[in-house]
């Protein structure tokens, strides 16, 4: 069920989602944004 939700919200195919969720898959914030898991990266300036 989670793979289906990820596929629907990211635009990835079920095959791509299954490949990436089969084992640990780490990605940078930029990669997560390109994969459409996140909308944007928020950073605190002057912290």
PQR file with spaces between the fields and no chain letter, atoms N, CA, C, O and H, PARSE charges and radii, in Angstrom:
ATOM       1  N    UNK     1       0.824   -1.187    0.000 -0.4000 1.5000
ATOM       2  CA   UNK     1       0.000    0.000    0.000 -0.0000 2.0000
ATOM       3  C    UNK     1       0.876    1.261    0.000  0.5500 1.7000
ATOM       4  O    UNK     1       0.572    2.226   -0.703 -0.5500 1.4000
ATOM       5  N    UNK     2       1.946    1.255    0.776 -0.4000 1.5000
ATOM       6  CA   UNK     2       2.832    2.418    0.821 -0.0000 2.0000
ATOM       7  C    UNK     2       3.470    2.672   -0.544  0.5500 1.7000
ATOM       8  O    UNK     2       3.584    3.822   -0.967 -0.5500 1.4000
ATOM       9  H    UNK     2       2.192    0.472    1.347  0.4000 1.0000
ATOM      10  N    UNK     3       3.886    1.612   -1.232 -0.4000 1.5000
ATOM      11  CA   UNK     3       4.489    1.784   -2.554 -0.0000 2.0000
ATOM      12  C    UNK     3       3.509    2.432   -3.524  0.5500 1.7000
ATOM      13  O    UNK     3       3.904    3.270   -4.335 -0.5500 1.4000
ATOM      14  H    UNK     3       3.794    0.678   -0.887  0.4000 1.0000
ATOM      15  N    UNK     4       2.249    2.056   -3.450 -0.4000 1.5000
ATOM      16  CA   UNK     4       1.225    2.632   -4.318 -0.0000 2.0000
ATOM      17  C    UNK     4       1.073    4.131   -4.032  0.5500 1.7000
ATOM      18  O    UNK     4       0.980    4.942   -4.952 -0.5500 1.4000
ATOM      19  H    UNK     4       1.928    1.375   -2.791  0.4000 1.0000
ATOM      20  N    UNK     5       1.050    4.479   -2.755 -0.4000 1.5000
ATOM      21  CA   UNK     5       0.933    5.888   -2.360 -0.0000 2.0000
ATOM      22  C    UNK     5       2.140    6.677   -2.862  0.5500 1.7000
ATOM      23  O    UNK     5       1.986    7.768   -3.413 -0.5500 1.4000
ATOM      24  H    UNK     5       1.126    3.820   -2.007  0.4000 1.0000
ATOM      25  N    UNK     6       3.336    6.131   -2.675 -0.4000 1.5000
ATOM      26  CA   UNK     6       4.546    6.804   -3.163 -0.0000 2.0000
ATOM      27  C    UNK     6       4.503    6.985   -4.676  0.5500 1.7000
ATOM      28  O    UNK     6       4.859    8.049   -5.183 -0.5500 1.4000
ATOM      29  H    UNK     6       3.461    5.245   -2.228  0.4000 1.0000
ATOM      30  N    UNK     7       4.072    5.963   -5.394 -0.4000 1.5000
ATOM      31  CA   UNK     7       3.990    6.048   -6.852 -0.0000 2.0000
ATOM      32  C    UNK     7       3.010    7.138   -7.278  0.5500 1.7000
ATOM      33  O    UNK     7       3.300    7.917   -8.187 -0.5500 1.4000
ATOM      34  H    UNK     7       3.783    5.099   -4.982  0.4000 1.0000
ATOM      35  N    UNK     8       1.864    7.192   -6.629 -0.4000 1.5000
ATOM      36  CA   UNK     8       0.853    8.193   -6.975 -0.0000 2.0000
ATOM      37  C    UNK     8       1.346    9.614   -6.720  0.5500 1.7000
ATOM      38  O    UNK     8       1.099   10.510   -7.527 -0.5500 1.4000
ATOM      39  H    UNK     8       1.628    6.559   -5.891  0.4000 1.0000
ATOM      40  N    UNK     9       2.030    9.822   -5.620 -0.4000 1.5000
ATOM      41  CA   UNK     9       2.419   11.175   -5.233 -0.0000 2.0000
ATOM      42  C    UNK     9       3.732   11.643   -5.855  0.5500 1.7000
ATOM      43  O    UNK     9       3.983   12.846   -5.923 -0.5500 1.4000
ATOM      44  H    UNK     9       2.231    9.094   -4.965  0.4000 1.0000
ATOM      45  N    UNK    10       4.570   10.720   -6.307 -0.4000 1.5000
ATOM      46  CA   UNK    10       5.850   11.123   -6.894 -0.0000 2.0000
ATOM      47  C    UNK    10       5.854   11.053   -8.414  0.5500 1.7000
ATOM      48  O    UNK    10       6.725   11.637   -9.058 -0.5500 1.4000
ATOM      49  H    UNK    10       4.366    9.743   -6.252  0.4000 1.0000
ATOM      50  N    UNK    11       4.890   10.344   -8.992 -0.4000 1.5000
ATOM      51  CA   UNK    11       4.878   10.182  -10.441 -0.0000 2.0000
ATOM      52  C    UNK    11       5.823    9.099  -10.928  0.5500 1.7000
ATOM      53  O    UNK    11       5.987    8.915  -12.134 -0.5500 1.4000
ATOM      54  H    UNK    11       4.183    9.870   -8.469  0.4000 1.0000
ATOM      55  N    UNK    12       6.449    8.379   -9.999 -0.4000 1.5000
ATOM      56  CA   UNK    12       7.344    7.280  -10.364 -0.0000 2.0000
ATOM      57  C    UNK    12       6.500    6.038  -10.676  0.5500 1.7000
ATOM      58  O    UNK    12       5.363    5.926  -10.219 -0.5500 1.4000
ATOM      59  H    UNK    12       6.316    8.529   -9.019  0.4000 1.0000
ATOM      60  N    UNK    13       7.055    5.121  -11.446 -0.4000 1.5000
ATOM      61  CA   UNK    13       6.348    3.872  -11.719 -0.0000 2.0000
ATOM      62  C    UNK    13       6.443    2.954  -10.504  0.5500 1.7000
ATOM      63  O    UNK    13       7.318    3.121   -9.654 -0.5500 1.4000
ATOM      64  H    UNK    13       7.979    5.212  -11.818  0.4000 1.0000
ATOM      65  N    UNK    14       5.542    1.993  -10.433 -0.4000 1.5000
ATOM      66  CA   UNK    14       5.595    1.018   -9.339 -0.0000 2.0000
ATOM      67  C    UNK    14       6.923    0.268   -9.367  0.5500 1.7000
ATOM      68  O    UNK    14       7.477   -0.057   -8.316 -0.5500 1.4000
ATOM      69  H    UNK    14       4.831    1.857  -11.123  0.4000 1.0000
ATOM      70  N    UNK    15       7.434   -0.006  -10.562 -0.4000 1.5000
ATOM      71  CA   UNK    15       8.709   -0.712  -10.683 -0.0000 2.0000
ATOM      72  C    UNK    15       9.844    0.112  -10.073  0.5500 1.7000
ATOM      73  O    UNK    15      10.705   -0.430   -9.379 -0.5500 1.4000
ATOM      74  H    UNK    15       6.984    0.258  -11.416  0.4000 1.0000
ATOM      75  N    UNK    16       9.844    1.419  -10.333 -0.4000 1.5000
ATOM      76  CA   UNK    16      10.882    2.288   -9.763 -0.0000 2.0000
ATOM      77  C    UNK    16      10.756    2.346   -8.244  0.5500 1.7000
ATOM      78  O    UNK    16      11.757    2.261   -7.533 -0.5500 1.4000
ATOM      79  H    UNK    16       9.145    1.859  -10.897  0.4000 1.0000
ATOM      80  N    UNK    17       9.541    2.490   -7.751 -0.4000 1.5000
ATOM      81  CA   UNK    17       9.316    2.552   -6.310 -0.0000 2.0000
ATOM      82  C    UNK    17       9.744    1.243   -5.657  0.5500 1.7000
ATOM      83  O    UNK    17      10.417    1.260   -4.626 -0.5500 1.4000
ATOM      84  H    UNK    17       8.728    2.559   -8.329  0.4000 1.0000
ATOM      85  N    UNK    18       9.366    0.115   -6.239 -0.4000 1.5000
ATOM      86  CA   UNK    18       9.742   -1.187   -5.675 -0.0000 2.0000
ATOM      87  C    UNK    18      11.253   -1.354   -5.650  0.5500 1.7000
ATOM      88  O    UNK    18      11.801   -1.895   -4.689 -0.5500 1.4000
ATOM      89  H    UNK    18       8.819    0.101   -7.077  0.4000 1.0000
ATOM      90  N    UNK    19      11.930   -0.897   -6.694 -0.4000 1.5000
ATOM      91  CA   UNK    19      13.395   -0.987   -6.753 -0.0000 2.0000
ATOM      92  C    UNK    19      14.026   -0.158   -5.636  0.5500 1.7000
ATOM      93  O    UNK    19      14.966   -0.609   -4.982 -0.5500 1.4000
ATOM      94  H    UNK    19      11.485   -0.458   -7.475  0.4000 1.0000
ATOM      95  N    UNK    20      13.513    1.046   -5.418 -0.4000 1.5000
ATOM      96  CA   UNK    20      14.108    1.937   -4.432 -0.0000 2.0000
ATOM      97  C    UNK    20      13.689    1.630   -3.001  0.5500 1.7000
ATOM      98  O    UNK    20      14.365    2.067   -2.070 -0.5500 1.4000
ATOM      99  H    UNK    20      12.749    1.412   -5.949  0.4000 1.0000
ATOM     100  N    UNK    21      12.611    0.904   -2.793 -0.4000 1.5000
ATOM     101  CA   UNK    21      12.179    0.575   -1.431 -0.0000 2.0000
ATOM     102  C    UNK    21      12.521   -0.861   -1.051  0.5500 1.7000
ATOM     103  O    UNK    21      12.199   -1.307    0.050 -0.5500 1.4000
ATOM     104  H    UNK    21      12.062    0.549   -3.549  0.4000 1.0000
ATOM     105  N    UNK    22      13.166   -1.579   -1.950 -0.4000 1.5000
ATOM     106  CA   UNK    22      13.554   -2.965   -1.672 -0.0000 2.0000
ATOM     107  C    UNK    22      14.598   -3.032   -0.564  0.5500 1.7000
ATOM     108  O    UNK    22      14.645   -4.006    0.188 -0.5500 1.4000
ATOM     109  H    UNK    22      13.428   -1.217   -2.845  0.4000 1.0000
ATOM     110  N    UNK    23      15.421   -2.020   -0.460 -0.4000 1.5000
ATOM     111  CA   UNK    23      16.463   -1.941    0.570 -0.0000 2.0000
ATOM     112  C    UNK    23      16.721   -0.477    0.884  0.5500 1.7000
ATOM     113  O    UNK    23      16.133    0.404    0.257 -0.5500 1.4000
ATOM     114  H    UNK    23      15.383   -1.229   -1.071  0.4000 1.0000
ATOM     115  N    UNK    24      17.586   -0.209    1.840 -0.4000 1.5000
ATOM     116  CA   UNK    24      17.882    1.174    2.210 -0.0000 2.0000
ATOM     117  C    UNK    24      18.325    1.964    0.982  0.5500 1.7000
ATOM     118  O    UNK    24      19.160    1.509    0.200 -0.5500 1.4000
ATOM     119  H    UNK    24      18.064   -0.924    2.350  0.4000 1.0000
ATOM     120  N    UNK    25      17.765    3.125    0.832 -0.4000 1.5000
ATOM     121  CA   UNK    25      18.112    3.992   -0.299 -0.0000 2.0000
ATOM     122  C    UNK    25      18.208    5.417    0.230  0.5500 1.7000
ATOM     123  O    UNK    25      17.191    6.049    0.517 -0.5500 1.4000
ATOM     124  H    UNK    25      17.087    3.495    1.468  0.4000 1.0000
ATOM     125  N    UNK    26      19.408    5.912    0.356 -0.4000 1.5000
ATOM     126  CA   UNK    26      19.637    7.253    0.888 -0.0000 2.0000
ATOM     127  C    UNK    26      19.789    8.235   -0.262  0.5500 1.7000
ATOM     128  O    UNK    26      20.375    7.915   -1.296 -0.5500 1.4000
ATOM     129  H    UNK    26      20.234    5.399    0.123  0.4000 1.0000
ATOM     130  N    UNK    27      19.250    9.439   -0.069 -0.4000 1.5000
ATOM     131  CA   UNK    27      19.393   10.473   -1.085 -0.0000 2.0000
ATOM     132  C    UNK    27      19.545   11.830   -0.420  0.5500 1.7000
ATOM     133  O    UNK    27      19.130   12.040    0.720 -0.5500 1.4000
ATOM     134  H    UNK    27      18.773    9.699    0.771  0.4000 1.0000
ATOM     135  N    UNK    28      20.141   12.728   -1.152 -0.4000 1.5000
ATOM     136  CA   UNK    28      20.321   14.094   -0.656 -0.0000 2.0000
ATOM     137  C    UNK    28      18.983   14.831   -0.719  0.5500 1.7000
ATOM     138  O    UNK    28      18.014   14.336   -1.294 -0.5500 1.4000
ATOM     139  H    UNK    28      20.478   12.557   -2.078  0.4000 1.0000
ATOM     140  N    UNK    29      18.950   16.008   -0.125 -0.4000 1.5000
ATOM     141  CA   UNK    29      17.738   16.828   -0.184 -0.0000 2.0000
ATOM     142  C    UNK    29      17.398   17.158   -1.636  0.5500 1.7000
ATOM     143  O    UNK    29      16.230   17.133   -2.022 -0.5500 1.4000
ATOM     144  H    UNK    29      19.737   16.410    0.342  0.4000 1.0000
ATOM     145  N    UNK    30      18.403   17.465   -2.429 -0.4000 1.5000
ATOM     146  CA   UNK    30      18.183   17.781   -3.845 -0.0000 2.0000
ATOM     147  C    UNK    30      17.610   16.573   -4.585  0.5500 1.7000
ATOM     148  O    UNK    30      16.679   16.715   -5.377 -0.5500 1.4000
ATOM     149  H    UNK    30      19.352   17.486   -2.116  0.4000 1.0000
ATOM     150  N    UNK    31      18.159   15.392   -4.332 -0.4000 1.5000
ATOM     151  CA   UNK    31      17.651   14.181   -4.972 -0.0000 2.0000
ATOM     152  C    UNK    31      16.216   13.896   -4.543  0.5500 1.7000
ATOM     153  O    UNK    31      15.396   13.482   -5.362 -0.5500 1.4000
ATOM     154  H    UNK    31      18.916   15.276   -3.688  0.4000 1.0000
ATOM     155  N    UNK    32      15.907   14.114   -3.273 -0.4000 1.5000
ATOM     156  CA   UNK    32      14.542   13.903   -2.777 -0.0000 2.0000
ATOM     157  C    UNK    32      13.571   14.858   -3.455  0.5500 1.7000
ATOM     158  O    UNK    32      12.436   14.485   -3.754 -0.5500 1.4000
ATOM     159  H    UNK    32      16.573   14.450   -2.607  0.4000 1.0000
ATOM     160  N    UNK    33      14.010   16.083   -3.699 -0.4000 1.5000
ATOM     161  CA   UNK    33      13.162   17.054   -4.382 -0.0000 2.0000
ATOM     162  C    UNK    33      12.951   16.642   -5.840  0.5500 1.7000
ATOM     163  O    UNK    33      11.836   16.738   -6.353 -0.5500 1.4000
ATOM     164  H    UNK    33      14.932   16.386   -3.457  0.4000 1.0000
ATOM     165  N    UNK    34      13.993   16.194   -6.499 -0.4000 1.5000
ATOM     166  CA   UNK    34      13.883   15.741   -7.889 -0.0000 2.0000
ATOM     167  C    UNK    34      13.003   14.498   -8.000  0.5500 1.7000
ATOM     168  O    UNK    34      12.301   14.321   -8.995 -0.5500 1.4000
ATOM     169  H    UNK    34      14.899   16.117   -6.083  0.4000 1.0000
ATOM     170  N    UNK    35      13.039   13.646   -6.994 -0.4000 1.5000
ATOM     171  CA   UNK    35      12.237   12.416   -6.958 -0.0000 2.0000
ATOM     172  C    UNK    35      10.784   12.719   -6.591  0.5500 1.7000
ATOM     173  O    UNK    35       9.907   11.866   -6.727 -0.5500 1.4000
ATOM     174  H    UNK    35      13.609   13.790   -6.185  0.4000 1.0000
ATOM     175  N    UNK    36      10.543   13.947   -6.125 -0.4000 1.5000
ATOM     176  CA   UNK    36       9.227   14.462   -5.751 -0.0000 2.0000
ATOM     177  C    UNK    36       8.703   13.886   -4.438  0.5500 1.7000
ATOM     178  O    UNK    36       7.493   13.790   -4.234 -0.5500 1.4000
ATOM     179  H    UNK    36      11.255   14.640   -6.014  0.4000 1.0000
ATOM     180  N    UNK    37       9.629   13.502   -3.544 -0.4000 1.5000
ATOM     181  CA   UNK    37       9.228   13.085   -2.199 -0.0000 2.0000
ATOM     182  C    UNK    37       8.978   14.318   -1.344  0.5500 1.7000
ATOM     183  O    UNK    37       8.118   14.313   -0.463 -0.5500 1.4000
ATOM     184  H    UNK    37      10.612   13.580   -3.711  0.4000 1.0000
ATOM     185  N    UNK    38       9.739   15.376   -1.613 -0.4000 1.5000
ATOM     186  CA   UNK    38       9.573   16.639   -0.886 -0.0000 2.0000
ATOM     187  C    UNK    38       9.294   17.754   -1.892  0.5500 1.7000
ATOM     188  O    UNK    38       9.659   17.652   -3.063 -0.5500 1.4000
ATOM     189  H    UNK    38      10.437   15.381   -2.329  0.4000 1.0000
ATOM     190  N    UNK    39       8.647   18.811   -1.426 -0.4000 1.5000
ATOM     191  CA   UNK    39       8.345   19.944   -2.299 -0.0000 2.0000
ATOM     192  C    UNK    39       9.510   20.914   -2.386  0.5500 1.7000
ATOM     193  O    UNK    39       9.840   21.406   -3.466 -0.5500 1.4000
ATOM     194  H    UNK    39       8.350   18.893   -0.474  0.4000 1.0000
ATOM     195  N    UNK    40      10.136   21.187   -1.241 -0.4000 1.5000
ATOM     196  CA   UNK    40      11.249   22.128   -1.219 -0.0000 2.0000
ATOM     197  C    UNK    40      12.084   21.902    0.027  0.5500 1.7000
ATOM     198  O    UNK    40      11.666   21.228    0.969 -0.5500 1.4000
ATOM     199  H    UNK    40       9.868   20.788   -0.364  0.4000 1.0000
ATOM     200  N    UNK    41      13.270   22.480    0.007 -0.4000 1.5000
ATOM     201  CA   UNK    41      14.182   22.408    1.138 -0.0000 2.0000
ATOM     202  C    UNK    41      14.130   23.753    1.848  0.5500 1.7000
ATOM     203  O    UNK    41      14.305   24.802    1.227 -0.5500 1.4000
ATOM     204  H    UNK    41      13.609   23.027   -0.759  0.4000 1.0000
ATOM     205  N    UNK    42      13.892   23.716    3.142 -0.4000 1.5000
ATOM     206  CA   UNK    42      13.828   24.933    3.937 -0.0000 2.0000
ATOM     207  C    UNK    42      15.082   24.995    4.788  0.5500 1.7000
ATOM     208  O    UNK    42      15.426   24.031    5.472 -0.5500 1.4000
ATOM     209  H    UNK    42      13.751   22.864    3.647  0.4000 1.0000
ATOM     210  N    UNK    43      15.759   26.121    4.746 -0.4000 1.5000
ATOM     211  CA   UNK    43      16.947   26.282    5.579 -0.0000 2.0000
ATOM     212  C    UNK    43      16.814   27.566    6.377  0.5500 1.7000
ATOM     213  O    UNK    43      16.172   28.527    5.953 -0.5500 1.4000
ATOM     214  H    UNK    43      15.480   26.905    4.191  0.4000 1.0000
ATOM     215  N    UNK    44      17.420   27.550    7.507 -0.4000 1.5000
ATOM     216  CA   UNK    44      17.382   28.716    8.387 -0.0000 2.0000
ATOM     217  C    UNK    44      18.615   29.562    8.103  0.5500 1.7000
ATOM     218  O    UNK    44      19.741   29.071    8.185 -0.5500 1.4000
ATOM     219  H    UNK    44      17.942   26.769    7.850  0.4000 1.0000
ATOM     220  N    UNK    45      18.409   30.806    7.776 -0.4000 1.5000
ATOM     221  CA   UNK    45      19.508   31.723    7.487 -0.0000 2.0000
ATOM     222  C    UNK    45      19.812   32.528    8.743  0.5500 1.7000
ATOM     223  O    UNK    45      18.904   33.049    9.391 -0.5500 1.4000
ATOM     224  H    UNK    45      17.494   31.205    7.710  0.4000 1.0000
ATOM     225  N    UNK    46      21.103   32.628    9.088 -0.4000 1.5000
ATOM     226  CA   UNK    46      21.519   33.404   10.241 -0.0000 2.0000
ATOM     227  C    UNK    46      21.321   32.700   11.564  0.5500 1.7000
ATOM     228  O    UNK    46      21.275   33.350   12.608 -0.5500 1.4000
ATOM     229  H    UNK    46      21.842   32.205    8.562  0.4000 1.0000
ATOM     230  N    UNK    47      21.204   31.397   11.541 -0.4000 1.5000
ATOM     231  CA   UNK    47      21.006   30.649   12.792 -0.0000 2.0000
ATOM     232  C    UNK    47      22.317   30.377   13.478  0.5500 1.7000
ATOM     233  O    UNK    47      22.341   29.759   14.542 -0.5500 1.4000
ATOM     234  H    UNK    47      21.241   30.869   10.693  0.4000 1.0000
